[in-house]
């Protein structure tokens, strides 16, 4: 509850025009705060979330843009990096594939 109150206060008192959230719950909190303040997604505030399950952002209304990054790949890359560090092997930085899923929640500044 404290997070939701502080987000609402932040949205009310700041001139922030874009948010990137790390999970779907924070994205919903931002959406709720903007709707309560009669702000429109993409016109007044742009919102993007990082999701770990394909089409998880479809649960939100209005739908928002998301960056899909599979949690399994992130965990695997972290475990491999840790094992290389422990064994003192040279390791190439891991590349984690991501996919942008667009629903028009980000304002085009062109």
Secondary structure as UniProt FT lines:
FT   HELIX           2..13
FT   STRAND          18..21
FT   HELIX           24..36
FT   TURN            37..38
FT   TURN            42..44
FT   STRAND          45..51
FT   TURN            54..55
FT   HELIX           56..59
FT   STRAND          65..68
FT   HELIX           71..87
FT   STRAND          99..101
//
